[in-house]
Amino acid sequence: MAESQFHLRIESHPILDFGDREPLTFTFDGQAMTGREGDTIASALHANGIKVLGYHFKTGRPRGYYCAIGNCSSCLMIVDGKANVRTCTELLRAGMVVETQTDRGMPDVL
């Protein structure tokens, strides 16, 4: 989903100055998306219309934003092959590969 399809981004604010931020391309579950420099992964996903960030590993219920400060586990995703990344606090970088995490994200045991 292209960023321009959604109007979920604050473009101007009476107090905050967003300035001109560079667009960044990343992929989410194989789909190309665009965010902006300074976005967290979760905020870039939200701006692209993605509100479900994953599913509870036991119940299968959808998970989305909850605390947005890195204290809960609702936003955990796989980023560039690393599981359990808190996407509400992790800044977006160009070329990131973001994937829905469908389990606990435990590392493989050798």
DALIN-V877046 format. One record per residue. RES is the residue in one small letter. SS is DSSP state (H for helix, E for strand, - for the rest). OMEGA is omega as a letter, one per 20 degrees, with the letter a starting at -180 (NA if undefined). Layout:
res: {RES & RES}
ss: {SS & SS}
omega: {OMEGA & OMEGA}
//
This chain:
res: {m & a & e & s & q & f & h & l & r & i & e & s & h & p & i & l & d & f & g & d & r & e & p & l & t & f & t & f & d & g & q & a & m & t & g & r & e & g & d & t & i & a & s & a & l & h & a & n & g & i & k & v & l & g & y & h & f & k & t & g & r & p & r & g & y & y & c & a & i & g & n & c & s & s & c & l & m & i & v & d & g & k & a & n & v & r & t & c & t & e & l & l & r & a & g & m & v & v & e & t & q & t & d & r & g & m & p & d & v & l}
ss: {- & - & H & H & H & - & - & - & - & - & - & - & - & - & - & - & - & - & - & - & - & - & E & E & E & E & E & E & - & - & E & E & E & E & E & E & - & - & - & E & H & H & H & H & H & H & H & - & - & - & - & - & - & E & E & - & - & - & - & - & - & E & E & - & - & - & - & - & - & - & - & - & - & - & - & E & E & E & E & - & - & E & E & E & E & E & - & - & - & - & E & - & - & - & - & - & E & E & E & E & - & - & - & - & - & - & - & - & - & -}
omega: {r & a & a & r & a & r & a & a & r & a & r & a & a & a & a & r & a & r & r & a & a & r & r & r & r & r & r & a & r & a & r & r & r & r & r & r & a & r & r & r & a & r & r & r & r & r & r & r & r & a & r & a & r & a & r & a & r & a & a & r & a & r & r & r & r & a & a & r & r & a & r & a & a & a & a & r & r & a & a & r & a & a & r & r & r & a & r & r & a & a & r & r & r & r & a & r & a & a & r & r & a & r & a & r & r & r & r & r & a & NA}
//
